[in-house]
Amino acid sequence: MNTIIRQANQKDIKRIREVAEITWNYTYKELIPEEIQDRFLKKAYSDEALEKRVEGSLFLVAQKGEEIVSFANFFYKDENAELAAIYVLPELQGLGIGTQLLNEGVFKLEKKTKRLYVDVEKGNKSGENFYKSKGFRVVKEFEDNFLGHNLKTVQMVLEFKNEMKFNL
């Protein structure tokens, strides 16, 4: 079954929240306490927050058949962009869906910006390895107070070149 990448819309909000909850719990179970995850998800993926993000940013979803299985959310910041989230359901990770989302985001961003930043929690090896394999390089590491929990974060950047495309 083919994967369709498209801009999210308001009708997608409920499923985006479900994908976020599943992937967050899977990805961060060893890195972030469950109660901190729950507080973050409740705030960042509320109807109001998602409505603003879907309308005010580049918010892509990956759809297999009628079901959304992944999403990526990009924000513009002057000459730069930020990848705020990219989540693929755990059972579909490693199949190229994240790469498809990143390719589409880069295609849309590279005409307007020079580089793409992403923050990855140190210890999220699958995330760090994914971005490194796509040409991101580490810019800095820092500690952040995340809802009362101390997180170590790695900031990475991808410098845009003309017509970038990543292999699946």
Contact map, one row per residue, 1 for C-alpha under 8 A:
111000000000000000000000000000000000000000000000000000000000000110000000000000000000000000000000000000000000000000000000000000000000000000000000000000000000000000000000
111100000000000000000000000000000000000000000000000000000000000110000000000000000000000000000000000000000000000000000000000000000000000000000000000000000000000000000000
111110000000000000000000000000000000000000000000000000000000011110000000000000000000000000000000100000000000000000000000000000000000000000000000000000000000000000000000
011111000000000000000000000000000000000000000000000000000000011100000000000000000000000000000000000000000000000000000000000000000000000000000000000000000000000000000000
001111100000000000000000000000000000000000000000000000000001111000000000000000000000000000000000000110010000000000000000000000000000000000000000000000000000000000000000
000111110000000000000000000000000000000000000000000000000001110000000000000000000000000000000000000000000000000000000000000000000000000000000000000000000000000000000000
000011111000000000000000000000000000000000000000000000000111100000000000000000000000000000000000000000000000000000000000000000000000000000000000000000000000000000000000
000001111101000000000000000000000000000000000000000001000011100000000000000000000000000000000000000000000000000000000000000000000000000000000000000000000000000000000000
000000111111100000000000000000000000000000000000000001100000000000000000000000000000000000000000000000000000000000000000000000000000000000000000000000000000000000000000
000000011111100000000000000000000000000000000000001001000000000000000000000000000000000000000000000000000000000000000000000000000000000000000000000000000000000000000000
000000001111110000000000000000000000000000000000000000000000000000000000000000000000000000000000000000000000000000000000000000000000000000000000000000000000000000000000
000000011111111100000000000000000000000000000000000000000000000000010000000000000000000000000000000000000000000000000000000000000000000000000000000000000000000000000000
000000001111111110000000000000000000000000000010011000000000000000000000000000000000000000000000000000000000000000000000000000000000000000000000000000000000000000000000
000000000011111111000000000000000000000000000010000000000000000000000000000000000000000000000000000000000000000000000000000000000000000000000000000000000000000000000000
000000000001111111100000000000000000000000000000000000000000000000010000000000000000000000000000000000000000000000000000000000000000000000000000000000000000000000000000
000000000001111111110000000000000000000000000000000000000000000000010110000000000000000000000000000000000000000000000000000000000000000000000000000000000000000000000000
000000000000111111111000000000000000000000001100000000000000000000000000000000000000000000000000000000000000000000000000000000000000000000000000000000000000000000000000
000000000000011111111100000000000000000000000000000000000000000000000000000000000000000000000000000000000000000000000000000000000000000000000000000000000000000000000000
000000000000001111111110000000000000000000000000000000000000000000011100000000000000001110000000000000000000000000000000000000000000000000000000000000000000000000000000
000000000000000111111111000000000000000010001000000000000000000000000000000000000000001000000000000000000000000000000000000000000000000000000000000000000000000000000000
000000000000000011111111100000000000000010000000000000000000000000000000000000000000000000000000000000000000000000000000000000000000000000000000000000000000000000000000
000000000000000001111111110000000000000000000000000000000000000000000000000000000000000011000000000000000000000000000000000000000000000000000000000000000000000000000000
000000000000000000111111111000000000000000000000000000000000000000000000000000000000001111000000000000000000000000000000000000000000000000000000000000000000000000000000
000000000000000000011111111110000000100000000000000000000000000000000000000000000000000000000000000000000000000000000000000000000000000000000000000000000000000000000000
000000000000000000001111111110000100100000000000000000000000000000000000000000000000000000000000000000000000000000000000000000000000000000000000000000000000000000000000
000000000000000000000111111110000000000000000000000000000000000000000000000000000000000001000000000000000000000000000000000000000000000000000000000000000000000000000000
000000000000000000000011111111000000000000000000000000000000000000000000000000000000000000000000000000000000000000000000000100000000000000000000000000000000000000000000
000000000000000000000001111111110000100000000000000000000000000000000000000000000000000000000000000000000000000000000000000100000000000000000000000000000000000000000000
000000000000000000000001111111111100000000000000000000000000000000000000000000000000000000000000000000000000000000000000000000000000000000000000000000000000000000000000
000000000000000000000000001111111000000000000000000000000000000000000000000000000000000000000000000000000000000000000000000000000000000000000000000000000000000000000000
000000000000000000000000000111111000000000000000000000000000000000000000000000000000000000000000000000000000000000000000001100000000000000000000000000000000000000000000
000000000000000000000000000111111101100000000000000000000000000000000000000000000000000000000000000000000000000000000000000000000000000000000000000010000000000000000000
000000000000000000000000000011111111100000000000000000000000000000000000000000000000000000000000000000000000000000000000000000000000000000000000000000000000000000000000
000000000000000000000000100010011111110000000000000000000000000000000000000000000000000000000000000000000000000000000000000000000000000000000000000000000000000000000000
000000000000000000000000000000001111111000000000000000000000000000000000000000000000000000000000000000000000000000000000000000000000000000000000000000000000000000000000
000000000000000000000000000000011111111100000000000000000000000000000000000000000000000000000000000000000000000000000000000000000000000000000000001010000000000000000000
000000000000000000000001100100011111111110000000000000000000000000000000000000000000000000000000000000000000000000000000000000000000000000000000000000000000000000000000
000000000000000000000000000000000111111111000000000000000000000000000000000000000000000000000000000000000000000000000000000000000000000000000000000000000000000000000000
000000000000000000000000000000000011111111100000000000000000000000000000000000000000000000000000000000000000000000000000000000000000000000000000001000000000000000000000
000000000000000000000000000000000001111111111000000000000000000000000000000000000000000000000000000000000000000000000000000000000000000000000000001000000000000000000000
000000000000000000011000000000000000111111111100000000000000000000000000000000000000000000000000000000000000000000000000000000000000000000000000000000000000000000000000
000000000000000000000000000000000000011111111100000000000000000000000000000000000000000000000000000000000000000000000000000000000000000000000000000000000000000000000000
000000000000000000000000000000000000001111111100100000000000000000000000000000000000000000000000000000000000000000000000000000000000000000000000000000000000000000000000
000000000000000000000000000000000000000111111100110000000000000000000000000000000000000000000000000000000000000000000000000000000000000000000000000000000000000000000000
000000000000000010010000000000000000000111111111110000000000000000000000000000000000000000000000000000000000000000000000000000000000000000000000000000000000000000000000
000000000000000010000000000000000000000011111111110000000000000000000000000000000000000000000000000000000000000000000000000000000000000000000000000000000000000000000000
000000000000110000000000000000000000000000001111111000000000000000000000000000000000000000000000000000000000000000000000000000000000000000000000000000000000000000000000
000000000000000000000000000000000000000000001111111100000000000000000000000000000000000000000000000000000000000000000000000000000000000000000000000000000000000000000000
000000000000000000000000000000000000000000111111111110000000000000000000000000000000000000000000000000000000000000000000000000000000000000000000000000000000000000000000
000000000000100000000000000000000000000000011111111111000000000000000000000000000000000000000000000000000000000000000000000000000000000000000000000000000000000000000000
000000000100100000000000000000000000000000000011111111100000000000000000000000000000000000000000000000000000000000000000000000000000000000000000000000000000000000000000
000000000000000000000000000000000000000000000001111111110000000000000000000000000000000000000000000000000000000000000000000000000000000000000000000000000000000000000000
000000000000000000000000000000000000000000000000111111111110000000000000100000000000000000000000000000000000000000000000000000000000000000000000000000000000000000000000
000000011100000000000000000000000000000000000000011111111110000000000000000000000000000000000000000000000000000000000000000000000000000000000000000000000000000000000000
000000001000000000000000000000000000000000000000001111111000000000000000000000000000000000000000000000000000000000000000000000000000000000000000000000000000000000000000
000000000000000000000000000000000000000000000000000111111100000000000000000000000000000000000000000000000000000000000000000000000000000000000000000000000000000000000000
000000000000000000000000000000000000000000000000000011111110000000000000111100000000000000000000000000000000000000000000000000000000000000000000000000000000000000000000
000000100000000000000000000000000000000000000000000011011111000000000000111000000000000000000000000000001000000000000000000000000000000000000000000000000000000000000000
000000110000000000000000000000000000000000000000000011001111100000000011110000000000000000000000000000000000000000000000000000000000000000000000000000000000000000000000
000011110000000000000000000000000000000000000000000000000111110000000011100000000000000000000000000010001000000000000000000000000000000000000000000000000000000000000000
000011110000000000000000000000000000000000000000000000000011111000011111000000000000000000000000000010000000000000000000000000000000000000000000000000000000000000000000
001111000000000000000000000000000000000000000000000000000001111100011110000000000000000000000000100010000000000000000000000000000000000000000000000000000000000000000000
001110000000000000000000000000000000000000000000000000000000111111111100000000000000000000000000000000000000000000000000000000000000000000000000000000000000000000000000
111100000000000000000000000000000000000000000000000000000000011111111000000000000000000000000000000000000000000000000000000000000000000000000000000000000000000000000000
111000000000000000000000000000000000000000000000000000000000001111100000000000000000000000000000000000000000000000000000000000000000000000000000000000000000000000000000
000000000000000000000000000000000000000000000000000000000000001111110000000000000000000000000000000000000000000000000000000000000000000000000000000000000000000000000000
000000000000000000000000000000000000000000000000000000000000001111111000000000000000000000000000000000000000000000000000000000000000000000000000000000000000000000000000
000000000001001100100000000000000000000000000000000000000000111101111110000000000000000000000000000000000000000000000000000000000000000000000000000000000000000000000000
000000000000000000100000000000000000000000000000000000000000111100111110000000000000000110010000000000000000000000000000000000000000000000000000000000000000000000000000
000000000000000100100000000000000000000000000000000000000000111000011111000000000000011110000000110000000000000000000000000000000000000000000000000000000000000000000000
000000000000000100000000000000000000000000000000000000000011110000011111100000000000111100000000000010000000000000000000000000000000000000000000000000000000000000000000
000000000000000000000000000000000000000000000000000000000011100000000111110000000011111000000000000011000000000000000000000000000000000000000000000000000000000000000000
000000000000000000000000000000000000000000000000000010001111000000000011111000000011110000000000000000000000000000000000000000000000000000000000000000000000000000000000
000000000000000000000000000000000000000000000000000000001110000000000001111100001111100000000000000000001000000000000000000000000000000000000000000000000000000000000000
000000000000000000000000000000000000000000000000000000001100000000000000111110001111000000000000000000000000000000000000000000000000000000000000000000000000000000000000
000000000000000000000000000000000000000000000000000000001000000000000000011111111100000000000000000000000000000010000000000000000000000000000000000000000000000000000000
000000000000000000000000000000000000000000000000000000000000000000000000001111111100000000000000000000000000000000000000000000000000000000000000000000000000000000000000
000000000000000000000000000000000000000000000000000000000000000000000000000111111000000000000000000000000000000010000000000000000000000000000000000000000000000000000000
000000000000000000000000000000000000000000000000000000000000000000000000000111111000000000000000000000000000000111100000000000000000000000000000000000000000000000000000
000000000000000000000000000000000000000000000000000000000000000000000000000111111100000000000000000000000000000011111000000000000000000000000000000000000000000000000000
000000000000000000000000000000000000000000000000000000000000000000000000011111111110000000000000000000000000100011111000000000000000000000000000000000000000000000000000
000000000000000000000000000000000000000000000000000000000000000000000000011110011111000000000000000000000000000000011100000000000000000000000000000000000000000000000000
000000000000000000000000000000000000000000000000000000000000000000000001111000001111110000000000000000000000000000011110000000000000000000000000000000000000000000000000
000000000000000000000000000000000000000000000000000000000000000000000001111000000111110000000000000000000000000000000110000000000000000000000000000000000000000000000000
000000000000000000000000000000000000000000000000000000000000000000000011110000000011111000000000000000000000000000000000000000000000000000000000000000000000000000000000
000000000000000000000000000000000000000000000000000000000000000000000111100000000011111100000000010010000000000000000000000000000000000000000000000000000000000000000000
000000000000000000110010000000000000000000000000000000000000000000000111000000000000111110000000010000000000000000000000000000000000000000000000000000000000000000000000
000000000000000000100010000000000000000000000000000000000000000000001110000000000000011111011000110000000000000000000000000000000000000000000000000000000000000000000000
000000000000000000100110000000000000000000000000000000000000000000001100000000000000001111111000000000000000000000000000000000000000000000000000000000000000000000000000
000000000000000000000110010000000000000000000000000000000000000000000000000000000000000111111000000000000000000000000000000000000000000000000000000000000000000000000000
000000000000000000000000000000000000000000000000000000000000000000000000000000000000000011111000000000000000000000000000000000000000000000000000000000000000000000000000
000000000000000000000000000000000000000000000000000000000000000000001000000000000000000111111110100000000000000000000000000000000000000000000000000000000000000000000000
000000000000000000000000000000000000000000000000000000000000000000000000000000000000000111111111110000000000000000000000000000000000000000000000000000000000000000000000
000000000000000000000000000000000000000000000000000000000000000000000000000000000000000000011111100000000000000000000000000000000000000000000000000000000000000000000000
000000000000000000000000000000000000000000000000000000000000000000000000000000000000000000011111110000000000000000000000000000000000000000000000000000000000000000000001
000000000000000000000000000000000000000000000000000000000000000000000000000000000000000000001111111100000000000000000000000000000000000000000000000000000000000000000001
001000000000000000000000000000000000000000000000000000000000010000000100000000000000000100011111111110000000000000000000000000000000000000000000000000000000000000000000
000000000000000000000000000000000000000000000000000000000000000000000100000000000000011100001011111111000000000000000000000000000000000000000000000000000000000000000000
000000000000000000000000000000000000000000000000000000000000000000000000000000000000000000000001111111100000000000000000000000000000000000000000000000000000000000000111
000010000000000000000000000000000000000000000000000000000000000000000000000000000000000000000001111111110000000000000000000000000000000000000000000000000000000000000001
000010000000000000000000000000000000000000000000000000000001110000000011000000000000010000000000111111111000000000000000000000000000000000000000000000000000000000000000
000000000000000000000000000000000000000000000000000000000000000000000001000000000000000000000000011111111100000000000000000000000000000000000000000000000000000000000000
000000000000000000000000000000000000000000000000000000000000000000000000000000000000000000000000001111111110000000000000000000000000000000000000000000000000000000011100
000010000000000000000000000000000000000000000000000000000000000000000000000000000000000000000000000111111111000000000000000000000000000000000000000000000000000000000000
000000000000000000000000000000000000000000000000000000000101000000000000010000000000000000000000000011111111100000000000000000000000000000000000000000000000000000000000
000000000000000000000000000000000000000000000000000000000000000000000000000000000000000000000000000001111111110000000000000000000000000000000000000000000000000000010000
000000000000000000000000000000000000000000000000000000000000000000000000000000000000000000000000000000111111111000000000000000000000000000000000000000000000000000111000
000000000000000000000000000000000000000000000000000000000000000000000000000000000000000000000000000000011111111100000000000000000000000000000000000000000000000000000000
000000000000000000000000000000000000000000000000000000000000000000000000000000001000000000000000000000001111111110000000000000000000000000000000000000000000000000000000
000000000000000000000000000000000000000000000000000000000000000000000000000000000000000000000000000000000111111111100000000000000000000000000000000000000000000111000000
000000000000000000000000000000000000000000000000000000000000000000000000000000000000000000000000000000000011111110000000000000000000000000000000000000000000000000000000
000000000000000000000000000000000000000000000000000000000000000000000000000000100000000000000000000000000001111111000000000000000000000000000000000000000000000000000000
000000000000000000000000000000000000000000000000000000000000000000000000000101111000000000000000000000000000111111110000000000000000000000000000000000000000000100000000
000000000000000000000000000000000000000000000000000000000000000000000000000000111000000000000000000000000000010111110000000000000000000000000000000000000000001100000000
000000000000000000000000000000000000000000000000000000000000000000000000000000111000000000000000000000000000010011111000000000000000000000000000000000000000111100000000
000000000000000000000000000000000000000000000000000000000000000000000000000000011110000000000000000000000000000011111100000000000000000000000000000000000000111100000000
000000000000000000000000000000000000000000000000000000000000000000000000000000011110000000000000000000000000000000111110000000000000000000000000000000000011110000000000
000000000000000000000000000000000000000000000000000000000000000000000000000000000111000000000000000000000000000000011111000000000000000000000000000000000011100000000000
000000000000000000000000000000000000000000000000000000000000000000000000000000000011000000000000000000000000000000001111100000000000000000000000000000001111000000000000
000000000000000000000000000000000000000000000000000000000000000000000000000000000000000000000000000000000000000000000111110100110000000000000000000000001111000000000000
000000000000000000000000000000000000000000000000000000000000000000000000000000000000000000000000000000000000000000000011111100000000000000000000000000111100000000000000
000000000000000000000000000000000000000000000000000000000000000000000000000000000000000000000000000000000000000000000001111110010000000000000000000000111100000000000000
000000000000000000000000000000100000000000000000000000000000000000000000000000000000000000000000000000000000000000000000111110000000000000000000000000000000000000000000
000000000000000000000000001100100000000000000000000000000000000000000000000000000000000000000000000000000000000000000001111111110000000000000000000000000000000000000000
000000000000000000000000000000000000000000000000000000000000000000000000000000000000000000000000000000000000000000000000011111111000000000000000000000000000000000000000
000000000000000000000000000000000000000000000000000000000000000000000000000000000000000000000000000000000000000000000000000111111100000000000000000000000000000000000000
000000000000000000000000000000000000000000000000000000000000000000000000000000000000000000000000000000000000000000000001000111111110000000000000000000000000000000000000
000000000000000000000000000000000000000000000000000000000000000000000000000000000000000000000000000000000000000000000001010111111111000000000000000000000000000000000000
000000000000000000000000000000000000000000000000000000000000000000000000000000000000000000000000000000000000000000000000000011111111100000000000000000000000000000000000
000000000000000000000000000000000000000000000000000000000000000000000000000000000000000000000000000000000000000000000000000001111111110000000000000000000000000000000000
000000000000000000000000000000000000000000000000000000000000000000000000000000000000000000000000000000000000000000000000000000111111111110000000000000000001000000000000
000000000000000000000000000000000000000000000000000000000000000000000000000000000000000000000000000000000000000000000000000000011111111110000000000000000000000000000000
000000000000000000000000000000000000000000000000000000000000000000000000000000000000000000000000000000000000000000000000000000001111111100000000000000000000000000000000
000000000000000000000000000000000000000000000000000000000000000000000000000000000000000000000000000000000000000000000000000000000111111100000000000000000000000000000100
000000000000000000000000000000000000000000000000000000000000000000000000000000000000000000000000000000000000000000000000000000000011111110000000000000000000010000000000
000000000000000000000000000000000000000000000000000000000000000000000000000000000000000000000000000000000000000000000000000000000011111111000000000000000001111000000000
000000000000000000000000000000000000000000000000000000000000000000000000000000000000000000000000000000000000000000000000000000000011001111100000000000000001110000000000
000000000000000000000000000000000000000000000000000000000000000000000000000000000000000000000000000000000000000000000000000000000000000111111000000000000111100000000000
000000000000000000000000000000000000000000000000000000000000000000000000000000000000000000000000000000000000000000000000000000000000000011111000000000000111100000000000
000000000000000000000000000000000000000000000000000000000000000000000000000000000000000000000000000000000000000000000000000000000000000001111100000000000111000000000000
000000000000000000000000000000000000000000000000000000000000000000000000000000000000000000000000000000000000000000000000000000000000000001111110000000011110000000000000
000000000000000000000000000000000000000000000000000000000000000000000000000000000000000000000000000000000000000000000000000000000000000000011111000000011100000000000000
000000000000000000000000000000000000000000000000000000000000000000000000000000000000000000000000000000000000000000000000000000000000000000001111100001111000000000000000
000000000000000000000000000000000000000000000000000000000000000000000000000000000000000000000000000000000000000000000000000000000000000000000111110001111000000000000000
000000000000000000000000000000000000000000000000000000000000000000000000000000000000000000000000000000000000000000000000000000000000000000000011111111100000000000000000
000000000000000000000000000000000000000000000000000000000000000000000000000000000000000000000000000000000000000000000000000000000000000000000001111111100000000000000000
000000000000000000000000000000000001001100000000000000000000000000000000000000000000000000000000000000000000000000000000000000000000000000000000111110000000000000000000
000000000000000000000000000000000000000000000000000000000000000000000000000000000000000000000000000000000000000000000000000000000000000000000000111111000000000000000000
000000000000000000000000000000010001000000000000000000000000000000000000000000000000000000000000000000000000000000000000000000000000000000000000111111100000000000000000
000000000000000000000000000000000000000000000000000000000000000000000000000000000000000000000000000000000000000000000000000000000000000000000011110111110000000000000000
000000000000000000000000000000000000000000000000000000000000000000000000000000000000000000000000000000000000000000000000110000000000000000000011110011111000000000000000
000000000000000000000000000000000000000000000000000000000000000000000000000000000000000000000000000000000000000000000000110000000000000000001111000001111100000000000000
000000000000000000000000000000000000000000000000000000000000000000000000000000000000000000000000000000000000000000000011110000000000000000001111000000111110000000000000
000000000000000000000000000000000000000000000000000000000000000000000000000000000000000000000000000000000000000000000011110000000000000001111100000000011111000000000000
000000000000000000000000000000000000000000000000000000000000000000000000000000000000000000000000000000000000000000001111000000000000000001111000000000001111100000000000
000000000000000000000000000000000000000000000000000000000000000000000000000000000000000000000000000000000000000000001111000000000010000111110000000000000111110000000000
000000000000000000000000000000000000000000000000000000000000000000000000000000000000000000000000000000000000000000111100000000000000000111100000000000000011111000000000
000000000000000000000000000000000000000000000000000000000000000000000000000000000000000000000000000000000000000000111000000000000000001110000000000000000001111100000000
000000000000000000000000000000000000000000000000000000000000000000000000000000000000000000000000000000000000000001110000000000000000000100000000000000000000111110000000
000000000000000000000000000000000000000000000000000000000000000000000000000000000000000000000000000000000000010011110000000000000000000000000000000000000000011111010000
000000000000000000000000000000000000000000000000000000000000000000000000000000000000000000000000000000000000010000000000000000000000000000000000000000000000001111110000
000000000000000000000000000000000000000000000000000000000000000000000000000000000000000000000000000000000000010000000000000000000000000000000000000000000000000111110000
000000000000000000000000000000000000000000000000000000000000000000000000000000000000000000000000000000000010000000000000000000000000000000000000000000000000000011111000
000000000000000000000000000000000000000000000000000000000000000000000000000000000000000000000000000000100110000000000000000000000000000000000000000000000000000111111100
000000000000000000000000000000000000000000000000000000000000000000000000000000000000000000000000000000100010000000000000000000000000000000000000000000000000000000111110
000000000000000000000000000000000000000000000000000000000000000000000000000000000000000000000000001000100000000000000000000000000000010000000000000000000000000000011111
000000000000000000000000000000000000000000000000000000000000000000000000000000000000000000000000001000000000000000000000000000000000000000000000000000000000000000001111
000000000000000000000000000000000000000000000000000000000000000000000000000000000000000000000011001100000000000000000000000000000000000000000000000000000000000000000111
